[in-house]
Amino acid sequence: MATAEPAGHLVVVGTGPGPAAHMTPEATAAVAGAEWLFGYGPYLDRLALRPDQLRVASDNREELDRARAALAAAADGRRVAVVSGGDPGVFAMAAAVCEAMEAGPAAWRQVDFSVLPGVTAMLAVAASVGAPLGADFCALSLSDNLKPWAVIERRLLAAADAGFVMALYNPVSRARPWQLGRAFGVLRRVLPDEVVVVFGRAAGRPDARMQITTLGEARAGMADMATCVLIGSRSTRLIARPGRPPLVYSPRSVGGEVS
């Protein structure tokens, strides 16, 4: 009796914030072992692919279509990698692939599936300025593509009131340039103007830029879509160092920062 062809393998790979040095050896090996690679074009451009590897690029707003195409290829027996910037599980492709798998045909659930972590933007930005995530923190996306803005506002207020340091992803876009300014307005209701804010753009890349300011001075124009914004808690500190960049850190101990 003929046996069924084994299903292929699909791995979701996190390439880190940009430079090859921030990509894990495990992720590098997974990319080298893939036949077909699916991803947003600029992320695929960072990889040194061989001529025998098929590159399937798509727009950054086509996550579900990309996930479906990758699952279909893997179900046909291909060794597939879905390439994601940063960490694939943080506002990225791992969840999109799981969502497509759950809604798709039964054959997709038989695919050998794995997710490989990467260095996400908030970790790269934090390391560039000190240790702002040294205490409890959370990550929020300001994109309202998949959730109402009212939900984002409630989460911002709850996180600020609870004393979390916040990492804000997707702070602005061409379609929604108002998001970050609105978020700052929400946070100023519950946080003092002196709270430290870090604008971390393209961490680890040649065009990286780290700007440290305060909530009172922060403006939406300081960020673009390549920026991760860190909002300190009431306890986050700034260490001035004459002749050197200042350091930002959040003490591990808990004081009286929660109102």
QUIBELRA-V258804 format. One record per pair of residues at least 12 apart in sequence whose C-alpha atoms are under 10 Angstrom apart, sorted by the first residue. I is the first residue (numbers start at 1). J is the second residue. D is the distance in whole Angstrom. If there is no record, write none. Layout:
I_J_D, I_J_D
This chain:
5_75_10, 5_76_9, 5_77_7, 6_75_9, 6_76_9, 6_77_7, 6_78_10, 6_110_9, 6_111_9, 6_112_9, 7_73_10, 7_74_7, 7_75_5, 7_76_6, 7_77_5, 7_78_8, 7_79_9, 7_107_8, 7_108_9, 7_109_10, 7_110_7, 7_111_5, 7_112_7, 8_71_9, 8_72_10, 8_73_8, 8_74_5, 8_75_6, 8_76_6, 8_77_4, 8_78_5, 8_79_6, 8_80_8, 8_108_10, 8_110_9, 8_111_6, 8_112_6, 8_113_9, 9_34_9, 9_70_10, 9_71_9, 9_73_9, 9_74_6, 9_75_8, 9_76_10, 9_77_7, 9_78_7, 9_79_5, 9_80_6, 9_81_8, 9_110_9, 9_111_6, 9_112_5, 9_113_6, 9_114_8, 10_30_10, 10_34_9, 10_36_10, 10_37_10, 10_70_7, 10_71_7, 10_72_10, 10_73_9, 10_74_6, 10_75_9, 10_77_10, 10_78_8, 10_79_6, 10_80_5, 10_81_6, 10_82_7, 10_97_10, 10_108_10, 10_111_7, 10_112_6, 10_113_5, 10_114_7, 10_115_9, 11_27_9, 11_30_7, 11_31_9, 11_34_9, 11_37_10, 11_70_10, 11_74_10, 11_79_8, 11_80_6, 11_81_5, 11_82_6, 11_83_9, 11_94_9, 11_97_10, 11_111_10, 11_112_8, 11_113_6, 11_114_5, 11_115_6, 11_116_7, 12_27_9, 12_30_9, 12_31_10, 12_37_10, 12_38_9, 12_39_10, 12_67_10, 12_70_10, 12_80_9, 12_81_6, 12_82_5, 12_83_6, 12_84_7, 12_87_9, 12_88_7, 12_89_9, 12_92_10, 12_93_7, 12_94_6, 12_95_10, 12_97_8, 12_113_8, 12_114_6, 12_115_5, 12_116_6, 12_117_9, 13_26_9, 13_27_6, 13_28_9, 13_30_7, 13_31_8, 13_37_10, 13_39_10, 13_81_7, 13_82_6, 13_83_5, 13_84_6, 13_85_8, 13_86_9, 13_87_8, 13_88_6, 13_89_9, 13_93_9, 13_94_8, 13_114_9, 13_115_6, 13_116_5, 13_117_7, 13_118_7, 14_26_10, 14_27_7, 14_28_9, 14_43_10, 14_82_9, 14_83_6, 14_84_5, 14_85_6, 14_86_5, 14_87_5, 14_88_5, 14_89_8, 14_90_10, 14_92_9, 14_93_9, 14_94_9, 14_115_8, 14_116_6, 14_117_5, 14_118_4, 14_119_7, 14_120_8, 15_27_7, 15_28_8, 15_31_10, 15_43_8, 15_44_9, 15_46_9, 15_47_9, 15_83_7, 15_84_6, 15_85_5, 15_86_6, 15_87_7, 15_88_8, 15_116_9, 15_117_8, 15_118_6, 15_119_7, 15_120_9, 16_43_10, 16_84_8, 16_85_6, 16_86_4, 16_87_6, 16_88_9, 16_117_9, 16_118_5, 16_119_4, 16_120_6, 16_121_8, 16_123_10, 16_124_9, 16_203_10, 16_204_9, 17_43_10, 17_84_10, 17_85_6, 17_86_5, 17_87_8, 17_118_8, 17_119_6, 17_120_6, 17_121_6, 17_122_9, 17_123_9, 17_124_7, 17_125_9, 17_202_7, 17_203_7, 17_204_7, 17_205_8, 17_226_10, 18_43_8, 18_46_8, 18_85_7, 18_86_8, 18_119_9, 18_120_10, 18_121_9, 18_124_10, 18_202_7, 18_203_8, 18_204_7, 18_205_6, 18_206_10, 19_46_8, 19_202_10, 19_203_9, 19_204_6, 19_205_6, 19_206_9, 20_46_8, 20_47_8, 20_204_10, 20_205_10, 21_204_9, 22_86_9, 22_118_8, 22_119_7, 22_120_10, 22_124_9, 22_204_8, 23_85_10, 23_86_9, 23_87_10, 23_117_9, 23_118_7, 23_119_7, 24_116_9, 24_117_8, 24_118_7, 24_119_8, 26_116_7, 26_117_9, 26_118_10, 27_81_10, 27_83_10, 27_115_9, 27_116_6, 27_117_8, 27_118_8, 28_47_9, 28_48_10, 30_79_10, 30_80_9, 30_81_7, 30_116_9, 31_47_8, 31_48_9, 31_49_8, 31_53_10, 31_79_10, 31_80_9, 31_81_6, 31_82_9, 31_83_8, 32_47_10, 32_48_9, 32_49_8, 32_50_8, 32_53_9, 32_81_9, 33_53_9, 33_79_8, 33_80_9, 33_81_9, 34_49_10, 34_52_10, 34_53_7, 34_54_9, 34_78_8, 34_79_5, 34_80_5, 34_81_6, 34_82_9, 35_50_10, 35_52_7, 35_53_5, 35_54_6, 35_55_9, 35_74_10, 35_78_7, 35_79_5, 35_80_6, 35_81_8, 36_52_9, 36_53_6, 36_54_5, 36_55_6, 36_56_7, 36_70_8, 36_73_8, 36_74_9, 36_78_7, 36_79_6, 36_80_5, 36_81_6, 36_82_9, 37_49_9, 37_53_7, 37_54_6, 37_55_5, 37_56_6, 37_57_8, 37_70_8, 37_79_9, 37_80_6, 37_81_5, 37_82_6, 37_83_7, 38_54_9, 38_55_6, 38_56_5, 38_57_6, 38_58_8, 38_66_7, 38_67_8, 38_69_8, 38_70_7, 38_80_8, 38_81_6, 38_82_5, 38_83_6, 38_84_9, 39_55_8, 39_56_7, 39_57_5, 39_58_6, 39_59_8, 39_60_8, 39_62_9, 39_63_9, 39_66_7, 39_67_9, 39_70_9, 39_81_9, 39_82_6, 39_83_5, 39_84_7, 39_85_9, 39_93_9, 40_56_9, 40_57_5, 40_58_5, 40_59_6, 40_60_5, 40_61_9, 40_62_9, 40_63_9, 40_66_9, 40_82_9, 40_83_8, 40_84_8, 40_85_9, 41_55_9, 41_56_8, 41_57_5, 41_58_6, 41_59_7, 41_60_8, 41_83_10, 42_57_9, 42_58_10, 42_59_9, 42_60_9, 42_85_9, 43_57_9, 43_60_10, 43_83_7, 43_84_7, 43_85_6, 43_86_10, 44_56_9, 44_57_7, 44_58_10, 44_82_10, 44_83_7, 44_84_9, 44_85_9, 45_57_9, 46_85_10, 47_83_10, 53_80_10, 54_80_10, 55_81_10, 56_69_9, 56_70_9, 56_82_9, 57_83_10, 61_145_10, 62_96_10, 63_92_8, 63_93_7, 63_94_10, 63_95_10, 63_96_6, 63_97_8, 63_100_10, 64_93_9, 64_95_10, 64_96_6, 64_97_7, 64_98_10, 64_99_8, 64_100_6, 64_101_10, 65_96_9, 65_97_9, 65_100_8, 66_82_8, 66_93_9, 66_96_9, 66_97_8, 66_100_9, 67_82_8, 67_93_8, 67_94_9, 67_95_9, 67_96_6, 67_97_5, 67_98_8, 67_99_9, 67_100_6, 67_101_8, 68_96_9, 68_97_7, 68_98_10, 68_99_9, 68_100_6, 68_101_8, 68_103_10, 68_104_8, 68_108_9, 69_97_10, 69_100_10, 70_82_7, 70_97_8, 70_100_10, 70_108_10, 71_97_8, 71_98_10, 71_100_8, 71_101_7, 71_104_9, 71_105_10, 71_107_9, 71_108_6, 71_109_9, 71_111_8, 71_113_9, 72_101_10, 72_104_9, 72_105_9, 72_107_9, 72_108_7, 72_111_9, 73_108_10, 73_111_10, 74_107_10, 74_108_8, 74_110_10, 74_111_6, 74_112_8, 74_113_9, 75_105_10, 75_106_10, 75_107_6, 75_108_6, 75_109_9, 75_110_8, 75_111_6, 75_112_9, 76_107_9, 76_108_9, 76_111_9, 77_111_9, 77_112_10, 78_111_10, 79_112_9, 80_113_10, 81_113_10, 81_114_10, 81_115_10, 82_94_9, 82_97_9, 82_115_9, 84_117_10, 84_118_9, 85_118_8, 85_119_9, 85_120_8, 85_121_9, 86_117_8, 86_118_5, 86_119_5, 86_120_4, 86_121_6, 86_122_9, 86_123_9, 86_124_9, 87_115_9, 87_116_8, 87_117_5, 87_118_4, 87_119_5, 87_120_5, 87_121_8, 88_115_7, 88_116_7, 88_117_6, 88_118_7, 88_119_9, 88_120_8, 89_115_8, 89_116_9, 89_117_7, 89_118_9, 89_120_9, 90_117_9, 90_118_9, 90_119_10, 90_120_7, 90_121_9, 90_139_9, 90_140_10, 90_141_10, 90_169_9, 91_120_10, 91_139_9, 91_140_9, 91_141_7, 91_169_8, 91_170_9, 93_115_10, 94_114_9, 94_115_7, 94_116_9, 94_117_10, 95_115_10, 97_113_10, 98_113_10, 120_203_10, 120_228_10, 121_167_9, 121_168_10, 121_169_8, 121_200_8, 121_201_9, 121_202_8, 121_203_7, 121_204_10, 121_226_9, 121_227_8, 121_228_6, 121_229_10, 122_138_10, 122_139_8, 122_166_9, 122_167_6, 122_168_8, 122_169_8, 122_200_8, 122_203_9, 122_227_10, 122_228_6, 122_229_8, 122_230_7, 123_167_9, 123_203_9, 123_228_10, 124_200_9, 124_201_10, 124_202_9, 124_203_6, 124_204_7, 124_228_9, 125_167_10, 125_198_8, 125_199_8, 125_200_5, 125_201_8, 125_202_8, 125_203_6, 125_204_8, 125_208_10, 125_209_10, 125_210_8, 125_227_9, 125_228_7, 125_229_9, 125_230_8, 126_167_9, 126_198_9, 126_200_8, 126_203_9, 126_210_10, 126_228_10, 126_229_10, 126_230_8, 126_247_10, 126_248_8, 126_249_9, 127_203_9, 127_204_10, 127_247_10, 127_248_10, 128_200_8, 128_203_7, 128_204_8, 128_208_10, 128_209_10, 128_210_8, 128_247_9, 128_248_9, 129_198_8, 129_200_9, 129_210_8, 129_211_9, 129_212_9, 129_238_10, 129_245_8, 129_246_7, 129_247_5, 129_248_6, 129_249_8, 130_238_9, 130_239_9, 130_245_10, 130_246_8, 130_247_5, 130_248_5, 130_249_6, 130_250_9, 131_236_9, 131_237_10, 131_247_8, 131_248_6, 131_249_4, 131_250_6, 131_251_9, 132_165_8, 132_166_9, 132_167_10, 132_196_9, 132_197_10, 132_198_9, 132_230_8, 132_231_9, 132_232_7, 132_233_9, 132_235_10, 132_236_7, 132_237_8, 132_238_9, 132_247_9, 132_248_6, 132_249_4, 132_250_5, 132_251_8, 133_164_9, 133_165_7, 133_166_9, 133_167_9, 133_230_9, 133_231_10, 133_232_8, 133_233_10, 133_236_9, 133_248_9, 133_249_7, 133_250_6, 133_251_9, 133_252_9, 134_165_9, 134_236_9, 134_248_10, 134_249_7, 134_250_5, 134_251_6, 134_252_6, 134_253_10, 135_163_9, 135_164_8, 135_165_7, 135_232_10, 135_233_9, 135_235_9, 135_236_9, 135_249_9, 135_250_6, 135_251_6, 135_252_5, 135_253_8, 135_254_8, 136_162_10, 136_163_8, 136_164_6, 136_165_6, 136_166_9, 136_233_9, 136_250_9, 136_251_10, 136_252_8, 136_253_10, 136_254_10, 137_159_9, 137_162_10, 137_163_8, 137_164_5, 137_165_4, 137_166_6, 137_167_8, 137_230_10, 137_231_10, 137_232_9, 137_233_9, 137_250_10, 138_159_8, 138_160_10, 138_164_6, 138_165_6, 138_166_5, 138_167_6, 138_168_9, 138_230_10, 139_156_10, 139_159_10, 139_164_10, 139_165_9, 139_166_6, 139_167_5, 139_168_6, 139_169_7, 139_229_10, 139_230_9, 140_152_8, 140_155_8, 140_156_8, 140_159_9, 140_166_7, 140_167_6, 140_168_5, 140_169_6, 140_170_9, 140_171_10, 141_167_8, 141_168_6, 141_169_5, 141_170_6, 141_171_7, 141_228_10, 142_156_10, 142_168_7, 142_169_6, 142_170_5, 142_171_5, 142_172_8, 142_173_10, 142_176_10, 142_179_7, 142_180_7, 142_182_10, 142_183_8, 143_168_10, 143_169_8, 143_170_6, 143_171_7, 143_172_8, 143_173_9, 143_176_8, 143_179_8, 143_180_10, 144_170_10, 144_176_9, 144_179_9, 145_176_10, 149_179_9, 149_182_10, 149_183_10, 152_179_10, 152_183_9, 152_186_10, 153_182_9, 153_183_7, 153_185_10, 153_186_7, 153_187_9, 154_186_9, 156_168_10, 156_183_8, 156_184_10, 156_186_7, 156_187_7, 156_190_10, 157_183_9, 157_186_7, 157_187_6, 157_188_9, 157_189_8, 157_190_7, 157_191_9, 158_187_10, 158_190_10, 159_187_10, 159_233_9, 160_186_10, 160_187_7, 160_188_10, 160_189_10, 160_190_7, 160_191_7, 160_231_9, 160_232_9, 160_233_7, 160_234_9, 160_258_9, 160_259_10, 161_187_9, 161_189_10, 161_190_7, 161_191_8, 161_233_9, 161_234_10, 161_257_9, 161_258_6, 161_259_7, 162_233_9, 162_257_9, 162_258_6, 162_259_8, 163_191_9, 163_232_9, 163_233_5, 163_234_7, 163_235_8, 163_236_10, 163_254_9, 163_256_9, 163_257_6, 163_258_6, 163_259_8, 164_231_9, 164_232_8, 164_233_6, 164_234_9, 164_235_10, 164_236_10, 164_257_10, 164_258_9, 165_196_10, 165_197_10, 165_230_7, 165_231_6, 165_232_5, 165_233_5, 165_234_9, 165_235_9, 165_236_8, 165_250_8, 166_197_10, 166_229_8, 166_230_6, 166_231_5, 166_232_7, 166_233_8, 167_197_10, 167_198_9, 167_228_7, 167_229_6, 167_230_5, 167_231_6, 167_232_9, 168_180_9, 168_183_10, 168_199_10, 168_227_9, 168_228_6, 168_229_5, 168_230_6, 168_231_8, 169_225_8, 169_226_9, 169_227_8, 169_228_5, 169_229_7, 169_230_9, 170_223_10, 170_224_8, 170_225_6, 170_226_8, 170_227_8, 170_228_7, 170_229_9, 171_183_9, 171_220_8, 171_223_7, 171_224_7, 171_225_6, 171_226_9, 171_227_7, 171_228_7, 171_229_7, 172_220_8, 172_221_9, 172_223_7, 172_224_6, 172_225_6, 172_226_9, 172_227_9, 173_223_10, 173_224_7, 173_225_6, 173_226_10, 174_224_9, 174_225_9, 177_220_8, 177_221_9, 177_223_10, 177_224_9, 177_225_10, 178_220_8, 178_221_10, 179_220_8, 180_218_10, 180_219_8, 180_220_5, 180_221_9, 180_222_10, 180_223_8, 180_224_10, 180_229_9, 181_218_9, 181_219_7, 181_220_5, 181_221_8, 182_220_9, 183_220_9, 184_215_7, 184_216_9, 184_218_8, 184_219_8, 184_220_8, 184_231_10, 185_215_9, 185_216_10, 187_215_8, 187_231_9, 188_215_7, 188_216_8, 190_259_9, 191_215_8, 191_216_10, 191_232_10, 191_233_8, 191_234_7, 191_259_10, 192_214_9, 192_215_7, 192_216_8, 192_233_10, 192_234_8, 193_214_6, 193_215_5, 193_216_4, 193_217_8, 193_218_9, 193_234_10, 194_213_9, 194_214_5, 194_215_6, 194_216_7, 194_217_9, 194_232_10, 194_233_10, 194_234_8, 194_236_10, 195_213_9, 195_214_5, 195_215_5, 195_216_8, 195_217_10, 195_231_7, 195_232_6, 195_233_7, 195_234_6, 195_235_8, 195_236_7, 195_237_9, 195_238_10, 196_212_7, 196_213_6, 196_214_5, 196_215_6, 196_216_9, 196_217_10, 196_218_9, 196_230_8, 196_231_6, 196_232_5, 196_233_8, 196_234_8, 196_235_9, 196_236_7, 196_237_7, 196_238_7, 196_248_8, 196_249_10, 197_211_8, 197_212_6, 197_213_5, 197_214_5, 197_215_6, 197_216_9, 197_217_9, 197_218_7, 197_229_7, 197_230_6, 197_231_5, 197_232_6, 197_233_9, 197_236_9, 197_248_9, 198_210_7, 198_211_6, 198_212_5, 198_213_6, 198_214_8, 198_215_9, 198_218_9, 198_222_10, 198_227_10, 198_228_8, 198_229_6, 198_230_5, 198_231_7, 198_232_8, 198_248_9, 199_211_5, 199_212_6, 199_213_8, 199_218_9, 199_222_7, 199_223_7, 199_224_10, 199_227_6, 199_228_6, 199_229_5, 199_230_7, 199_231_9, 200_212_9, 200_222_10, 200_223_8, 200_224_10, 200_226_8, 200_227_5, 200_228_5, 200_229_6, 200_230_8, 201_222_10, 201_223_8, 201_224_8, 201_225_9, 201_226_6, 201_227_4, 201_228_6, 201_229_8, 202_225_10, 202_226_6, 202_227_6, 202_228_8, 203_226_9, 203_227_8, 203_228_9, 208_226_10, 208_227_10, 209_227_9, 210_227_9, 210_228_10, 210_229_10, 210_245_10, 211_223_10, 211_229_10, 212_229_10, 212_230_9, 212_238_9, 212_245_10, 212_246_8, 212_247_9, 212_248_9, 213_231_10, 213_238_10, 214_231_9, 214_232_9, 215_231_8, 215_232_9, 232_248_9, 232_249_9, 232_250_8, 233_250_8, 233_257_8, 233_258_9, 234_250_9, 234_255_10, 234_256_9, 234_257_5, 234_258_8, 234_259_10, 235_249_9, 235_250_6, 235_251_7, 235_252_10, 235_253_9, 235_254_8, 235_255_8, 235_256_8, 235_257_6, 235_258_9, 236_248_7, 236_249_6, 236_250_4, 236_251_7, 236_252_10, 236_257_10, 237_249_5, 237_250_6, 237_251_8, 238_250_9
